[in-house]
Amino acid sequence: MFKTNAYFDDKVLSIAFENQEGKATVGVMAPGEYTFETTSVEYMTVVSGEMQVQLSGSNDWVVYKPFETFKVEANTSFNLKVTTDSSYKCIYK
Amino acid sequence: MFKTNAYFDDKVLSIAFENQEGKATVGVMAPGEYTFETTSVEYMTVVSGEMQVQLSGSNDWVVYKPFETFKVEANTSFNLKVTTDSSYKCIYK
């Protein structure tokens, strides 16, 4: 019933769903460094663990902890470093 | 790499992970009514949507919204009503 998507040799796995927040996923990332490309605006909320985030055009890495959210613009990319299994919610706008 | 588990005719799907919070899952539930049995203490946190929760031995249904957490004792059961796709984190202690 729910669709899963795997990325980066299955080191990132997500489940898609949709409700009043819009189209969304919850997922888990294994430790690693990842670059994601966006096609819509994304609101990423850390659910467990921790994510180091570098937005496109920024030199800075910012740390996000559980229930903290960062916004990524559409049609850009962002870099993530994860040092422990970490879970997230992503809402697509 | 990450193990998924499906329950209730695939209306509930979860991904298992483990980090400093302990053994955990994130998952999604489709609308429906579910009874879950526990083998360990569970800390359930709503991530998106809403869950109506009735703990074992209680007549009351309590509503939990995103980032609200309820605790379920080990070796008991609890009832959930979900009226919209809802996601959650569960930590097993």
N, CA and C atoms of all chains as a GROMACS GRO file, in nm:
protein
  558
    1MET      N    1   0.083  -0.121   0.000
    1MET     CA    2   0.000   0.000   0.000
    1MET      C    3   0.086   0.126   0.000
    2PHE      N    4   0.188   0.128   0.085
    2PHE     CA    5   0.279   0.242   0.085
    2PHE      C    6   0.401   0.210   0.000
    3LYS      N    7   0.446   0.310  -0.075
    3LYS     CA    8   0.558   0.290  -0.166
    3LYS      C    9   0.688   0.324  -0.093
    4THR      N   10   0.787   0.236  -0.107
    4THR     CA   11   0.918   0.266  -0.051
    4THR      C   12   1.014   0.302  -0.164
    5ASN      N   13   1.112   0.385  -0.132
    5ASN     CA   14   1.217   0.419  -0.227
    5ASN      C   15   1.352   0.405  -0.159
    6ALA      N   16   1.445   0.341  -0.228
    6ALA     CA   17   1.580   0.323  -0.174
    6ALA      C   18   1.678   0.403  -0.260
    7TYR      N   19   1.777   0.462  -0.193
    7TYR     CA   20   1.878   0.544  -0.260
    7TYR      C   21   2.015   0.508  -0.205
    8PHE      N   22   2.118   0.542  -0.282
    8PHE     CA   23   2.256   0.528  -0.234
    8PHE      C   24   2.283   0.386  -0.183
    9ASP      N   25   2.263   0.289  -0.274
    9ASP     CA   26   2.289   0.149  -0.238
    9ASP      C   27   2.214   0.107  -0.111
   10ASP      N   28   2.089   0.153  -0.103
   10ASP     CA   29   2.001   0.115   0.009
   10ASP      C   30   2.045   0.174   0.142
   11LYS      N   31   2.135   0.271   0.139
   11LYS     CA   32   2.173   0.335   0.265
   11LYS      C   33   2.070   0.439   0.309
   12VAL      N   34   1.981   0.475   0.218
   12VAL     CA   35   1.869   0.564   0.251
   12VAL      C   36   1.741   0.495   0.203
   13LEU      N   37   1.644   0.483   0.294
   13LEU     CA   38   1.518   0.417   0.259
   13LEU      C   39   1.403   0.503   0.310
   14SER      N   40   1.305   0.527   0.223
   14SER     CA   41   1.193   0.612   0.264
   14SER      C   42   1.060   0.548   0.230
   15ILE      N   43   0.957   0.590   0.301
   15ILE     CA   44   0.818   0.549   0.278
   15ILE      C   45   0.738   0.674   0.245
   16ALA      N   46   0.664   0.671   0.134
   16ALA     CA   47   0.583   0.787   0.093
   16ALA      C   48   0.444   0.780   0.153
   17PHE      N   49   0.392   0.897   0.190
   17PHE     CA   50   0.253   0.906   0.236
   17PHE      C   51   0.202   1.046   0.205
   18GLU      N   52   0.074   1.067   0.228
   18GLU     CA   53   0.017   1.199   0.199
   18GLU      C   54  -0.097   1.226   0.296
   19ASN      N   55  -0.096   1.345   0.354
   19ASN     CA   56  -0.206   1.385   0.443
   19ASN      C   57  -0.219   1.537   0.438
   20GLN      N   58  -0.276   1.594   0.543
   20GLN     CA   59  -0.303   1.739   0.540
   20GLN      C   60  -0.174   1.822   0.532
   21GLU      N   61  -0.060   1.760   0.562
   21GLU     CA   62   0.068   1.832   0.546
   21GLU      C   63   0.112   1.833   0.400
   22GLY      N   64   0.050   1.749   0.317
   22GLY     CA   65   0.088   1.740   0.176
   22GLY      C   66   0.155   1.608   0.146
   23LYS      N   67   0.226   1.603   0.034
   23LYS     CA   68   0.303   1.483   0.001
   23LYS      C   69   0.425   1.480   0.091
   24ALA      N   70   0.454   1.363   0.143
   24ALA     CA   71   0.561   1.355   0.242
   24ALA      C   72   0.626   1.217   0.239
   25THR      N   73   0.742   1.207   0.302
   25THR     CA   74   0.804   1.077   0.327
   25THR      C   75   0.856   1.076   0.470
   26VAL      N   76   0.866   0.956   0.525
   26VAL     CA   77   0.954   0.934   0.640
   26VAL      C   78   1.059   0.834   0.594
   27GLY      N   79   1.178   0.848   0.648
   27GLY     CA   80   1.284   0.759   0.604
   27GLY      C   81   1.395   0.750   0.705
   28VAL      N   82   1.491   0.666   0.671
   28VAL     CA   83   1.607   0.642   0.755
   28VAL      C   84   1.733   0.650   0.669
   29MET      N   85   1.838   0.708   0.724
   29MET     CA   86   1.968   0.714   0.657
   29MET      C   87   2.073   0.646   0.742
   30ALA      N   88   2.154   0.561   0.679
   30ALA     CA   89   2.270   0.504   0.746
   30ALA      C   90   2.382   0.607   0.746
   31PRO      N   91   2.484   0.590   0.828
   31PRO     CA   92   2.596   0.684   0.826
   31PRO      C   93   2.655   0.698   0.686
   32GLY      N   94   2.686   0.821   0.649
   32GLY     CA   95   2.744   0.845   0.518
   32GLY      C   96   2.729   0.991   0.479
   33GLU      N   97   2.775   1.022   0.357
   33GLU     CA   98   2.759   1.157   0.303
   33GLU      C   99   2.677   1.147   0.175
   34TYR      N  100   2.579   1.232   0.165
   34TYR     CA  101   2.483   1.223   0.056
   34TYR      C  102   2.458   1.360  -0.005
   35THR      N  103   2.435   1.361  -0.136
   35THR     CA  104   2.387   1.482  -0.202
   35THR      C  105   2.249   1.453  -0.262
   36PHE      N  106   2.152   1.532  -0.223
   36PHE     CA  107   2.016   1.516  -0.274
   36PHE      C  108   1.982   1.632  -0.366
   37GLU      N  109   1.911   1.603  -0.473
   37GLU     CA  110   1.861   1.708  -0.561
   37GLU      C  111   1.711   1.723  -0.540
   38THR      N  112   1.664   1.845  -0.544
   38THR     CA  113   1.523   1.871  -0.519
   38THR      C  114   1.452   1.911  -0.649
   39THR      N  115   1.325   1.872  -0.658
   39THR     CA  116   1.241   1.922  -0.768
   39THR      C  117   1.132   2.013  -0.713
   40SER      N  118   1.105   2.005  -0.583
   40SER     CA  119   1.010   2.095  -0.518
   40SER      C  120   1.075   2.148  -0.392
   41VAL      N  121   1.009   2.245  -0.330
   41VAL     CA  122   1.056   2.288  -0.199
   41VAL      C  123   1.042   2.172  -0.102
   42GLU      N  124   1.140   2.150  -0.019
   42GLU     CA  125   1.136   2.042   0.079
   42GLU      C  126   1.157   2.097   0.219
   43TYR      N  127   1.073   2.050   0.310
   43TYR     CA  128   1.091   2.079   0.452
   43TYR      C  129   1.135   1.950   0.519
   44MET      N  130   1.260   1.946   0.559
   44MET     CA  131   1.318   1.826   0.619
   44MET      C  132   1.321   1.843   0.770
   45THR      N  133   1.262   1.749   0.840
   45THR     CA  134   1.262   1.749   0.987
   45THR      C  135   1.334   1.624   1.036
   46VAL      N  136   1.437   1.644   1.117
   46VAL     CA  137   1.505   1.530   1.177
   46VAL      C  138   1.411   1.467   1.281
   47VAL      N  139   1.399   1.335   1.277
   47VAL     CA  140   1.311   1.263   1.370
   47VAL      C  141   1.392   1.188   1.476
   48SER      N  142   1.507   1.138   1.438
   48SER     CA  143   1.597   1.070   1.532
   48SER      C  144   1.739   1.080   1.477
   49GLY      N  145   1.837   1.084   1.568
   49GLY     CA  146   1.975   1.098   1.523
   49GLY      C  147   2.009   1.244   1.499
   50GLU      N  148   2.089   1.269   1.396
   50GLU     CA  149   2.138   1.406   1.372
   50GLU      C  150   2.181   1.416   1.227
   51MET      N  151   2.160   1.533   1.168
   51MET     CA  152   2.204   1.556   1.031
   51MET      C  153   2.285   1.685   1.024
   52GLN      N  154   2.401   1.675   0.957
   52GLN     CA  155   2.478   1.794   0.922
   52GLN      C  156   2.440   1.830   0.780
   53VAL      N  157   2.402   1.954   0.761
   53VAL     CA  158   2.343   1.997   0.635
   53VAL      C  159   2.420   2.114   0.575
   54GLN      N  160   2.450   2.102   0.447
   54GLN     CA  161   2.511   2.212   0.373
   54GLN      C  162   2.420   2.243   0.254
   55LEU      N  163   2.358   2.360   0.259
   55LEU     CA  164   2.270   2.399   0.148
   55LEU      C  165   2.353   2.446   0.030
   56SER      N  166   2.295   2.437  -0.090
   56SER     CA  167   2.364   2.480  -0.212
   56SER      C  168   2.407   2.626  -0.200
   57GLY      N  169   2.531   2.655  -0.235
   57GLY     CA  170   2.580   2.792  -0.232
   57GLY      C  171   2.632   2.835  -0.097
   58SER      N  172   2.622   2.747   0.002
   58SER     CA  173   2.671   2.780   0.135
   58SER      C  174   2.800   2.703   0.164
   59ASN      N  175   2.890   2.766   0.236
   59ASN     CA  176   3.010   2.696   0.281
   59ASN      C  177   2.988   2.632   0.418
   60ASP      N  178   2.877   2.669   0.480
   60ASP     CA  179   2.857   2.629   0.619
   60ASP      C  180   2.782   2.497   0.631
   61TRP      N  181   2.822   2.420   0.729
   61TRP     CA  182   2.750   2.299   0.768
   61TRP      C  183   2.672   2.332   0.896
   62VAL      N  184   2.545   2.302   0.896
   62VAL     CA  185   2.460   2.331   1.011
   62VAL      C  186   2.405   2.198   1.065
   63VAL      N  187   2.408   2.184   1.196
   63VAL     CA  188   2.363   2.059   1.259
   63VAL      C  189   2.215   2.071   1.297
   64TYR      N  190   2.138   1.970   1.259
   64TYR     CA  191   1.996   1.964   1.297
   64TYR      C  192   1.972   1.840   1.379
   65LYS      N  193   1.897   1.858   1.488
   65LYS     CA  194   1.868   1.752   1.583
   65LYS      C  195   1.718   1.720   1.578
   66PRO      N  196   1.675   1.616   1.650
   66PRO     CA  197   1.535   1.574   1.641
   66PRO      C  198   1.434   1.687   1.656
   67PHE      N  199   1.343   1.691   1.563
   67PHE     CA  200   1.230   1.784   1.557
   67PHE      C  201   1.273   1.924   1.515
   68GLU      N  202   1.396   1.938   1.469
   68GLU     CA  203   1.438   2.062   1.404
   68GLU      C  204   1.420   2.045   1.253
   69THR      N  205   1.381   2.153   1.188
   69THR     CA  206   1.345   2.149   1.046
   69THR      C  207   1.431   2.247   0.966
   70PHE      N  208   1.474   2.206   0.848
   70PHE     CA  209   1.536   2.300   0.755
   70PHE      C  210   1.462   2.295   0.622
   71LYS      N  211   1.466   2.408   0.552
   71LYS     CA  212   1.396   2.422   0.424
   71LYS      C  213   1.497   2.421   0.311
   72VAL      N  214   1.465   2.348   0.206
   72VAL     CA  215   1.549   2.346   0.086
   72VAL      C  216   1.464   2.397  -0.031
   73GLU      N  217   1.519   2.488  -0.108
   73GLU     CA  218   1.445   2.541  -0.222
   73GLU      C  219   1.430   2.435  -0.332
   74ALA      N  220   1.339   2.459  -0.424
   74ALA     CA  221   1.319   2.368  -0.537
   74ALA      C  222   1.435   2.379  -0.636
   75ASN      N  223   1.459   2.270  -0.709
   75ASN     CA  224   1.556   2.267  -0.818
   75ASN      C  225   1.696   2.310  -0.774
   76THR      N  226   1.736   2.258  -0.661
   76THR     CA  227   1.870   2.281  -0.611
   76THR      C  228   1.922   2.149  -0.552
   77SER      N  229   2.028   2.156  -0.481
   77SER     CA  230   2.078   2.034  -0.416
   77SER      C  231   2.125   2.071  -0.276
   78PHE      N  232   2.140   1.969  -0.194
   78PHE     CA  233   2.196   1.992  -0.062
   78PHE      C  234   2.277   1.870  -0.021
   79ASN      N  235   2.377   1.895   0.063
   79ASN     CA  236   2.465   1.789   0.110
   79ASN      C  237   2.432   1.755   0.254
   80LEU      N  238   2.437   1.626   0.283
   80LEU     CA  239   2.410   1.578   0.418
   80LEU      C  240   2.524   1.490   0.464
   81LYS      N  241   2.563   1.507   0.591
   81LYS     CA  242   2.651   1.410   0.657
   81LYS      C  243   2.575   1.353   0.776
   82VAL      N  244   2.577   1.221   0.784
   82VAL     CA  245   2.508   1.151   0.891
   82VAL      C  246   2.608   1.056   0.955
   83THR      N  247   2.622   1.061   1.086
   83THR     CA  248   2.722   0.977   1.153
   83THR      C  249   2.660   0.863   1.233
   84THR      N  250   2.528   0.859   1.239
   84THR     CA  251   2.457   0.753   1.308
   84THR      C  252   2.326   0.731   1.233
   85ASP      N  253   2.269   0.613   1.241
   85ASP     CA  254   2.138   0.594   1.178
   85ASP      C  255   2.047   0.710   1.219
   86SER      N  256   1.990   0.776   1.122
   86SER     CA  257   1.907   0.893   1.150
   86SER      C  258   1.779   0.886   1.069
   87SER      N  259   1.670   0.927   1.130
   87SER     CA  260   1.542   0.925   1.058
   87SER      C  261   1.490   1.067   1.042
   88TYR      N  262   1.403   1.082   0.945
   88TYR     CA  263   1.358   1.216   0.907
   88TYR      C  264   1.217   1.210   0.850
   89LYS      N  265   1.152   1.324   0.850
   89LYS     CA  266   1.029   1.346   0.772
   89LYS      C  267   1.061   1.451   0.667
   90CYS      N  268   1.014   1.431   0.545
   90CYS     CA  269   1.031   1.532   0.440
   90CYS      C  270   0.894   1.565   0.382
   91ILE      N  271   0.862   1.693   0.380
   91ILE     CA  272   0.736   1.740   0.320
   91ILE      C  273   0.770   1.816   0.193
   92TYR      N  274   0.698   1.782   0.085
   92TYR     CA  275   0.725   1.839  -0.047
   92TYR      C  276   0.616   1.942  -0.080
   93LYS      N  277   0.658   2.064  -0.112
   93LYS     CA  278   0.559   2.171  -0.139
   93LYS      C  279   0.574   2.223  -0.281
   94MET      N  280   1.952  -0.288   0.332
   94MET     CA  281   2.027  -0.256   0.454
   94MET      C  282   1.933  -0.235   0.572
   95PHE      N  283   1.827  -0.158   0.549
   95PHE     CA  284   1.728  -0.141   0.655
   95PHE      C  285   1.614  -0.239   0.635
   96LYS      N  286   1.566  -0.296   0.744
   96LYS     CA  287   1.460  -0.396   0.738
   96LYS      C  288   1.325  -0.325   0.749
   97THR      N  289   1.234  -0.363   0.660
   97THR     CA  290   1.097  -0.312   0.670
   97THR      C  291   1.007  -0.422   0.723
   98ASN      N  292   0.902  -0.380   0.792
   98ASN     CA  293   0.800  -0.472   0.838
   98ASN      C  294   0.663  -0.417   0.804
   99ALA      N  295   0.577  -0.505   0.750
   99ALA     CA  296   0.441  -0.465   0.715
   99ALA      C  297   0.342  -0.540   0.804
  100TYR      N  298   0.236  -0.470   0.843
  100TYR     CA  299   0.134  -0.527   0.930
  100TYR      C  300  -0.004  -0.490   0.878
  101PHE      N  301  -0.103  -0.564   0.921
  101PHE     CA  302  -0.242  -0.528   0.891
  101PHE      C  303  -0.263  -0.509   0.740
  102ASP      N  304  -0.233  -0.616   0.664
  102ASP     CA  305  -0.252  -0.610   0.517
  102ASP      C  306  -0.181  -0.490   0.456
  103ASP      N  307  -0.060  -0.465   0.503
  103ASP     CA  308   0.024  -0.357   0.450
  103ASP      C  309  -0.030  -0.217   0.478
  104LYS      N  310  -0.125  -0.206   0.570
  104LYS     CA  311  -0.174  -0.072   0.605
  104LYS      C  312  -0.080  -0.002   0.703
  105VAL      N  313   0.011  -0.079   0.762
  105VAL     CA  314   0.114  -0.022   0.848
  105VAL      C  315   0.250  -0.073   0.797
  106LEU      N  316   0.342   0.019   0.773
  106LEU     CA  317   0.474  -0.019   0.722
  106LEU      C  318   0.580   0.055   0.802
  107SER      N  319   0.680  -0.018   0.848
  107SER     CA  320   0.784   0.047   0.930
  107SER      C  321   0.923   0.009   0.882
  108ILE      N  322   1.019   0.094   0.916
  108ILE     CA  323   1.161   0.072   0.887
  108ILE      C  324   1.234   0.070   1.020
  109ALA      N  325   1.314  -0.034   1.043
  109ALA     CA  326   1.388  -0.046   1.169
  109ALA      C  327   1.525   0.021   1.159
  110PHE      N  328   1.567   0.084   1.268
  110PHE     CA  329   1.702   0.140   1.275
  110PHE      C  330   1.746   0.140   1.421
  111GLU      N  331   1.870   0.176   1.444
  111GLU     CA  332   1.920   0.177   1.581
  111GLU      C  333   2.025   0.285   1.595
  112ASN      N  334   2.013   0.364   1.699
  112ASN     CA  335   2.115   0.467   1.726
  112ASN      C  336   2.117   0.494   1.877
  113GLN      N  337   2.166   0.612   1.915
  113GLN     CA  338   2.182   0.639   2.058
  113GLN      C  339   2.049   0.639   2.134
  114GLU      N  340   1.936   0.649   2.060
  114GLU     CA  341   1.806   0.639   2.126
  114GLU      C  342   1.770   0.493   2.156
  115GLY      N  343   1.841   0.400   2.093
  115GLY     CA  344   1.813   0.258   2.111
  115GLY      C  345   1.756   0.197   1.985
  116LYS      N  346   1.694   0.083   1.999
  116LYS     CA  347   1.626   0.022   1.886
  116LYS      C  348   1.499   0.101   1.857
  117ALA      N  349   1.476   0.128   1.729
  117ALA     CA  350   1.364   0.215   1.695
  117ALA      C  351   1.310   0.180   1.558
  118THR      N  352   1.191   0.232   1.529
  118THR     CA  353   1.136   0.226   1.394
  118THR      C  354   1.076   0.362   1.361
  119VAL      N  355   1.072   0.392   1.232
  119VAL     CA  356   0.979   0.494   1.183
  119VAL      C  357   0.885   0.422   1.088
  120GLY      N  358   0.762   0.470   1.083
  120GLY     CA  359   0.665   0.403   0.999
  120GLY      C  360   0.549   0.492   0.964
  121VAL      N  361   0.462   0.434   0.882
  121VAL     CA  362   0.343   0.504   0.836
  121VAL      C  363   0.222   0.413   0.855
  122MET      N  364   0.110   0.472   0.896
  122MET     CA  365  -0.017   0.398   0.908
  122MET      C  366  -0.121   0.461   0.818
  123ALA      N  367  -0.192   0.377   0.744
  123ALA     CA  368  -0.309   0.424   0.668
  123ALA      C  369  -0.428   0.436   0.764
  124PRO      N  370  -0.533   0.507   0.724
  124PRO     CA  371  -0.650   0.517   0.810
  124PRO      C  372  -0.701   0.378   0.849
  125GLY      N  373  -0.739   0.364   0.975
  125GLY     CA  374  -0.790   0.236   1.022
  125GLY      C  375  -0.783   0.227   1.172
  126GLU      N  376  -0.823   0.113   1.225
  126GLU     CA  377  -0.816   0.087   1.368
  126GLU      C  378  -0.725  -0.033   1.389
  127TYR      N  379  -0.633  -0.021   1.481
  127TYR     CA  380  -0.531  -0.124   1.498
  127TYR      C  381  -0.513  -0.155   1.646
  128THR      N  382  -0.482  -0.279   1.675
  128THR     CA  383  -0.439  -0.318   1.809
  128THR      C  384  -0.297  -0.373   1.800
  129PHE      N  385  -0.207  -0.313   1.874
  129PHE     CA  386  -0.068  -0.357   1.876
  129PHE      C  387  -0.036  -0.420   2.011
  130GLU      N  388   0.043  -0.526   2.008
  130GLU     CA  389   0.090  -0.587   2.131
  130GLU      C  390   0.237  -0.553   2.150
  131THR      N  391   0.275  -0.530   2.273
  131THR     CA  392   0.413  -0.491   2.301
  131THR      C  393   0.488  -0.604   2.370
  132THR      N  394   0.617  -0.613   2.341
  132THR     CA  395   0.703  -0.705   2.416
  132THR      C  396   0.804  -0.628   2.500
  133SER      N  397   0.823  -0.499   2.466
  133SER     CA  398   0.910  -0.413   2.546
  133SER      C  399   0.833  -0.283   2.571
  134VAL      N  400   0.890  -0.198   2.655
  134VAL     CA  401   0.833  -0.064   2.670
  134VAL      C  402   0.850   0.009   2.536
  135GLU      N  403   0.747   0.078   2.493
  135GLU     CA  404   0.754   0.152   2.368
  135GLU      C  405   0.722   0.299   2.392
  136TYR      N  406   0.804   0.384   2.333
  136TYR     CA  407   0.778   0.528   2.333
  136TYR      C  408   0.738   0.565   2.190
  137MET      N  409   0.611   0.595   2.171
  137MET     CA  410   0.558   0.625   2.038
  137MET      C  411   0.546   0.777   2.024
  138THR      N  412   0.607   0.830   1.920
  138THR     CA  413   0.599   0.973   1.892
  138THR      C  414   0.533   0.992   1.756
  139VAL      N  415   0.426   1.069   1.753
  139VAL     CA  416   0.362   1.100   1.625
  139VAL      C  417   0.453   1.195   1.548
  140VAL      N  418   0.475   1.165   1.421
  140VAL     CA  419   0.562   1.248   1.337
  140VAL      C  420   0.480   1.332   1.238
  141SER      N  421   0.371   1.276   1.190
  141SER     CA  422   0.282   1.349   1.100
  141SER      C  423   0.144   1.289   1.113
  142GLY      N  424   0.039   1.371   1.094
  142GLY     CA  425  -0.097   1.322   1.109
  142GLY      C  426  -0.140   1.324   1.253
  143GLU      N  427  -0.214   1.224   1.295
  143GLU     CA  428  -0.272   1.223   1.429
  143GLU      C  429  -0.307   1.080   1.468
  144MET      N  430  -0.291   1.048   1.594
  144MET     CA  431  -0.329   0.916   1.643
  144MET      C  432  -0.419   0.928   1.765
  145GLN      N  433  -0.529   0.855   1.763
  145GLN     CA  434  -0.612   0.839   1.881
  145GLN      C  435  -0.569   0.709   1.948
  146VAL      N  436  -0.539   0.718   2.076
  146VAL     CA  437  -0.474   0.606   2.146
  146VAL      C  438  -0.557   0.566   2.268
  147GLN      N  439  -0.579   0.436   2.281
  147GLN     CA  440  -0.643   0.381   2.401
  147GLN      C  441  -0.548   0.276   2.460
  148LEU      N  442  -0.495   0.308   2.576
  148LEU     CA  443  -0.404   0.214   2.641
  148LEU      C  444  -0.484   0.101   2.706
  149SER      N  445  -0.419  -0.013   2.725
  149SER     CA  446  -0.484  -0.128   2.787
  149SER      C  447  -0.538  -0.091   2.925
  150GLY      N  448  -0.659  -0.129   2.953
  150GLY     CA  449  -0.718  -0.102   3.084
  150GLY      C  450  -0.782   0.035   3.096
  151SER      N  451  -0.770   0.116   2.990
  151SER     CA  452  -0.829   0.250   2.994
  151SER      C  453  -0.953   0.254   2.905
  152ASN      N  454  -1.052   0.330   2.950
  152ASN     CA  455  -1.168   0.353   2.864
  152ASN      C  456  -1.149   0.475   2.775
  153ASP      N  457  -1.047   0.551   2.803
  153ASP     CA  458  -1.030   0.682   2.738
  153ASP      C  459  -0.948   0.672   2.610
  154TRP      N  460  -0.988   0.750   2.512
  154TRP     CA  461  -0.908   0.768   2.391
  154TRP      C  462  -0.841   0.905   2.402
  155VAL      N  463  -0.712   0.908   2.380
  155VAL     CA  464  -0.636   1.033   2.389
  155VAL      C  465  -0.575   1.063   2.253
  156VAL      N  466  -0.584   1.188   2.210
  156VAL     CA  467  -0.534   1.228   2.079
  156VAL      C  468  -0.389   1.277   2.090
  157TYR      N  469  -0.305   1.225   2.004
  157TYR     CA  470  -0.164   1.269   1.999
  157TYR      C  471  -0.135   1.328   1.862
  158LYS      N  472  -0.069   1.442   1.862
  158LYS     CA  473  -0.036   1.516   1.741
  158LYS      C  474   0.115   1.516   1.719
  159PRO      N  475   0.161   1.570   1.606
  159PRO     CA  476   0.303   1.561   1.574
  159PRO      C  477   0.394   1.606   1.688
  160PHE      N  478   0.491   1.519   1.715
  160PHE     CA  479   0.596   1.539   1.813
  160PHE      C  480   0.548   1.524   1.956
  161GLU      N  481   0.425   1.473   1.972
  161GLU     CA  482   0.379   1.432   2.104
  161GLU      C  483   0.406   1.281   2.118
  162THR      N  484   0.442   1.242   2.241
  162THR     CA  485   0.486   1.105   2.268
  162THR      C  486   0.398   1.041   2.374
  163PHE      N  487   0.364   0.915   2.354
  163PHE     CA  488   0.301   0.838   2.462
  163PHE      C  489   0.383   0.712   2.488
  164LYS      N  490   0.376   0.666   2.612
  164LYS     CA  491   0.451   0.548   2.655
  164LYS      C  492   0.357   0.430   2.673
  165VAL      N  493   0.400   0.315   2.625
  165VAL     CA  494   0.322   0.192   2.642
  165VAL      C  495   0.409   0.093   2.720
  166GLU      N  496   0.353   0.032   2.821
  166GLU     CA  497   0.429  -0.064   2.900
  166GLU      C  498   0.457  -0.192   2.820
  167ALA      N  499   0.552  -0.271   2.867
  167ALA     CA  500   0.584  -0.399   2.802
  167ALA      C  501   0.474  -0.501   2.826
  168ASN      N  502   0.461  -0.593   2.734
  168ASN     CA  503   0.370  -0.708   2.749
  168ASN      C  504   0.226  -0.666   2.774
  169THR      N  505   0.183  -0.568   2.697
  169THR     CA  506   0.045  -0.524   2.703
  169THR      C  507   0.000  -0.496   2.559
  170SER      N  508  -0.112  -0.432   2.545
  170SER     CA  509  -0.158  -0.397   2.411
  170SER      C  510  -0.214  -0.256   2.414
  171PHE      N  511  -0.227  -0.196   2.297
  171PHE     CA  512  -0.291  -0.066   2.290
  171PHE      C  513  -0.366  -0.055   2.158
  172ASN      N  514  -0.472   0.024   2.161
  172ASN     CA  515  -0.555   0.044   2.042
  172ASN      C  516  -0.527   0.180   1.981
  173LEU      N  517  -0.525   0.183   1.850
  173LEU     CA  518  -0.503   0.308   1.776
  173LEU      C  519  -0.613   0.328   1.675
  174LYS      N  520  -0.660   0.452   1.663
  174LYS     CA  521  -0.745   0.491   1.552
  174LYS      C  522  -0.672   0.600   1.475
  175VAL      N  523  -0.665   0.582   1.344
  175VAL     CA  524  -0.597   0.677   1.257
  175VAL      C  525  -0.693   0.714   1.146
  176THR      N  526  -0.714   0.842   1.124
  176THR     CA  527  -0.813   0.884   1.023
  176THR      C  528  -0.747   0.944   0.900
  177THR      N  529  -0.616   0.958   0.900
  177THR     CA  530  -0.542   1.011   0.786
  177THR      C  531  -0.406   0.941   0.788
  178ASP      N  532  -0.342   0.930   0.674
  178ASP     CA  533  -0.207   0.873   0.676
  178ASP      C  534  -0.127   0.942   0.786
  179SER      N  535  -0.068   0.863   0.873
  179SER     CA  536   0.004   0.920   0.986
  179SER      C  537   0.138   0.848   1.003
  180SER      N  538   0.240   0.922   1.038
  180SER     CA  539   0.371   0.861   1.057
  180SER      C  540   0.415   0.877   1.202
  181TYR      N  541   0.505   0.791   1.241
  181TYR     CA  542   0.544   0.783   1.382
  181TYR      C  543   0.687   0.736   1.395
  182LYS      N  544   0.744   0.762   1.512
  182LYS     CA  545   0.869   0.698   1.555
  182LYS      C  546   0.837   0.615   1.677
  183CYS      N  547   0.892   0.496   1.684
  183CYS     CA  548   0.874   0.412   1.803
  183CYS      C  549   1.011   0.371   1.855
  184ILE      N  550   1.035   0.397   1.983
  184ILE     CA  551   1.160   0.356   2.048
  184ILE      C  552   1.129   0.244   2.146
  185TYR      N  553   1.206   0.138   2.138
  185TYR     CA  554   1.185   0.017   2.219
  185TYR      C  555   1.288   0.013   2.331
  186LYS      N  556   1.241   0.005   2.455
  186LYS     CA  557   1.333   0.005   2.569
  186LYS      C  558   1.324  -0.124   2.648
   0.00000   0.00000   0.00000
